[in-house]
Amino acid sequence: MGMHAIVAAAAAAAVGASPLDGLNFRPPAIPLFTTDPFMQTWMRGDNATAAQVTHWDGAEKQMAGLIRVDGQTHQWLGACTPQPRTAPGPLTAGPLMGTDIAPGAHDVGSFADAGADNCNVRCYNAPQCVAFVRRGGRCWLKSAAGPAVPSLGATAYVIDAAAKPACATRGLRQKRVSALPTRTVFELELPGVLAVNATFLQTMFTEDYVRLSRPVYYLHVDVAVLDGRPHDVALYFDATAQHAVNAFNQKVRWSSWNDRGAGFEGVQIGNAAQKVLGSKGDFVNIDWGYLHLAKPAGDAATTLWAGSAAAARDAFAQRGALPAAADTRQPRAVQDDTPALATAHVFAFDAATAAASHTIMLAYDDVKSVYFFGDELTALWQRNYTDIQHAIAAAHAERAAMLAKSEAHDAALVASYAAKTGAKYAALLALSYRQTLAATKLVWNDRRNATWNFLKEISTNGDMQTMDVIYPASPMLIHTQPDLLKLLLLPVLAYAHNETAVKFGDPYSPHQLGVYPIANATTAQQEAMPLENSGNMMLMLLALIQRGTARDASFVAPFFAMLKGWADELVRTTEFPANQICTDDFTGPLPNNTNLGAKGIVAIAAFAEICGTPGAGNDDGAVACGVYTDAAKQYAATWMKYARADGPMPHAKMSFNDVPGVEDSWSLKYNLLWQQLLGLDGPFPWAAVVEPEVAYYKAKANAYGIPMDPRHTYVKTDWLSWAAAMASTVAAPGDGDRDFHFIADPIFKYCNETASRDPFTDLYRTDTGVQDRGGFIARPVIGGLFARMLL
């Protein structure tokens, strides 16, 4: 086999022929290891060396990759690491009081504001940064110096880019990046000499809870010689202590271990002051537990080291090896000569060896994962492995099998996505898969002898088990593994059913359980969304009964009386919804909200179905289920009467009432979609309602999609995808796909073109393609894009 054939075979093995080939899709941010609310690493750029690796929130979580070829060192992961600046550098503009720079765009990092000098130093040391903005207690690093926008409370600064530290290494050339459901593959090369494929693999197989839960991550590197000559090649990787703390002034300790039983040795690093489950919040990173880097005990070609990241990188760049001397200055602050776990591996390339591979094993042991009303719950994987060392050993033993499974799994999913939705939308679904799952954590509840699942809202606040976040995320879970959704709802139902020490007293579904990872919310701490939350619960419960693994309604039975009470409250309040907020709470309350009313009406019909399902709790027929069916039909007739508007084209208004300042009243009625998702015969006459709605939406389209309503240009990505799914159900054969793509394709356009280099957002401006409001990133609600797969 020739050299080019070997490279082609390696590339095919890593990515495979795919419907996504030729798209040249450029995600706004590239997922690396994204597995749970805390372990999330992203590349905010086009290629593997575009910037430093960050958490979803923009906090730096450096991972560096180097490769040394015949005495020359090249970067393959992370930004180059010159000698960092320790003092502030010169400014070309600023401080500009009352000024922001490109709000929602060109963000390359953010962190708690520790003063202008600290922001300055960190901007100079971030390769893409040319400006920074201090706003709302945070510092935002920017890759552009404009446009400058007036903004009360913001202060902008522009640094002298010519004074930034110089880079000692050059990056490998990137040919392609593929963000797939369970892995991300970078295809890189040293032109004419070497091809390098780096695969970030997470075993996020939704049918396999053990591996889905196991916090061991594979970085699989394939190297192939292009010129047929022998070469000296060594590989380097490190992950810094930034992964194990929330604030970089926190001190860390590191150590080595050798587990003879597991046959593995490793290095670990963690907070010197371990306070397990000691913090909670949104822009809050884990600061307990330990990061591990490991190798088989007999692997003489691989070395491990812990200590100064700068020393390890410099030693490898100069000699192709890790430092010989131990770094014993500990504990020390992460920001003090940042410590890291590092590994180096020497490849043996000669005239007879044209290709080789190496798998780097990284893991994070969080010790305890969730606090639930007095109980500290461990991650599910701990029931299957003695400790993290044995989990690493087991994962390593099956590394080839897991890579093969990932390749087959992802290829099958992407092919099914493309067959139903087209290649562009399939790329969005592939990107959404991991993002949705990475907001969740599987745990074991000893008290109940059961597996539960917990979710963090992410970036809009740190709420836990937020009902109006689970709801839009649910299509992805229903499509891939409905029981994962059930395991999210059971803790909410248990709390609402007063099975916890803290009692719940509202006559409708809770909004959340607390702030991740601490579930301890009281009734008084709930966000009041009565129709929203109860409606969401009814719709998802019926979906689980219809599509659950066992098609079994018995899990609902213990809660049936409570659900009936919520349904009765829906009957009492839905026909003319009161002035209240809905899931789109950032738009404010709205009386007689037609989209919210549609949710309540379909939810009442859904409860009627639950009520009549054998095993759900009404087998004795004590509750007259038809009462709810009749109420839903009556309210649908009311809705159609008061929502109707005839001009300039027939459509449903955003409220039964006139909305101040809005002459053309309309909105995306995305909640209607659940009538189709649940296969209900009513309560709305589907075509009569939805056909004019879709036609009206299309008339309101901007370059990057259709706004949610006339008050703003922004749209929620999940709701826009639901509008597209609705469009696919009402048109003549062939036209449904056309209308679906008319509404959905602008989401792809946004992702491919936006200057907002953050994890996939669910709120952006449809006219400019810029992320809105600075949050709404990396959220599980992006799983809503899977609704089309359920039709």
Beta strands, then each sheet from edge to edge (+ up, - down):
strand 1: 30-34
strand 2: 40-43
strand 3: 63-69
strand 4: 72-77
strand 5: 91-101
strand 6: 107-112
strand 7: 131-135
strand 8: 138-142
strand 9: 148-159
strand 10: 170-171
strand 11: 173-179
strand 12: 183-190
strand 13: 194-201
strand 14: 216-225
strand 15: 232-240
strand 16: 251-259
strand 17: 264-271
strand 18: 290-296
strand 19: 302-308
strand 20: 332-333
strand 21: 339-348
strand 22: 355-365
strand 23: 370-372
strand 24: 375-379
strand 25: 440-445
strand 26: 450-455
strand 27: 463-464
strand 28: 514-515
strand 29: 518-519
strand 30: 644-645
strand 31: 651-652
strand 32: 714-716
strand 33: 763-765
sheet 1: 1+ 2-
sheet 2: 10+ 4+ 3- 15+ 21- 19+
sheet 3: 5+ 9- 7+ 8- 6+
sheet 4: 11+ 12- 13+ 14- 22+ 18- 17+ 16- 20+
sheet 5: 26+ 25- 24+ 23- 29- 28+ 27-
sheet 6: 30+ 31-
sheet 7: 32+ 33-
end
